[in-house]
Amino acid sequence: MILGLYAGATRLAPPVLRRMLRRRAGRGKEVAGRLGEREGFASLPRPEGSLVWVHAASVGETMSALPLIKLLAARGPVLLTTGTVTSALLAAARLPEGAVHQFVPLDVPQWGARFLEHWHPDAAVFLESEIWPNLLLACEARGIRRFLVNGRISAASTRNWRCAAGSARRLLGGFAAIHAQSTGDAAHFRALGAARVLEWGNLKFFAAPLPYDEATLAALQAALPGPVWLAASTHPGEEILVYEAHQALLGAFPGLVTILAPRHPERGAEVAALCGAAPRRALGQPPVAG
């Protein structure tokens, strides 16, 4: 019943979701020219042959999926879908030959159906906690085998899912296999009705080192001789705390350089202004100590 109510509600959601997508595009959180992909309209043709669809939410999940995508692409075409602008940029730079990228459609039944009718994947691989009911049930109806890789689910989420135990069993029990990040995650999945759960560890720990330009690295190391503090993947409200801590530390570390890497790069100008017009790497400006 809960899944039916969810499907019914999301069928009525497109007008609201389209406005939301346009607003997000205006803030740089969607690619305006690719909003159609969020409604299931493909911007690329389907490759010939068997196709594996891999879905990762954002940059972290995409990074952990890249070795798997490379292995799959050596055997046939791969479609990667993600939901963020930064992950799309990563895909454009790092996807191997034989793999293509699209934005994932929002979890509206008619949008997911349009997506699947175009791509006709032979198997679907979802990363971590990407459990979208309408998409999963649409795959089930078409006989598409589903896998959850690097799966994670917290104790709090498990308690919440237990309030809809039948829905949890339907969705999780439909996976051909679930590869859990940890023993705890595996126990949570089994408690919710998952059938075949494997414990292979967190894929992120096995990811290859990030690529880098040696000359650029050497130049940065020369420009940063003193102590360096990196605050990575920060969110609104956190940067001001980092900036205030930096100011407090300057007495003990006069050459301190603090690097702020906001979770959403489009906030770069905002964060720089918040930190006293700090130089921005994206504009080619050199770091300044103190």
Buried (B, 14 or more C-beta within 10 A) or exposed (E): EBBEEBBEEBEEBBEEBBEBBEEBBEEEBBBEEBBBBBBBBBEEEBBEEEBBBBBBBBBBBBBBBBBBBBEBBEEBBBBBBBBBBBBBBBBEEBBBEBBBBBBBBBBBBBBBBBBBEBBEBBBBBBBBBBBBBBBBBBBBEEEBBBBBBBBBBEEEBBEEBEEBEEBBBBBBBBBEBBBBBEEBBBBBBBBBBBBEBEBEEBBBEEBEEEEEEEEEEEEBEEEBEEBBBEBEEBEEEBBEEBBEEBBEBEEEBEEBBBBBEBBBEEBBEEBBEBBEEBEEBEEEEEBEBE
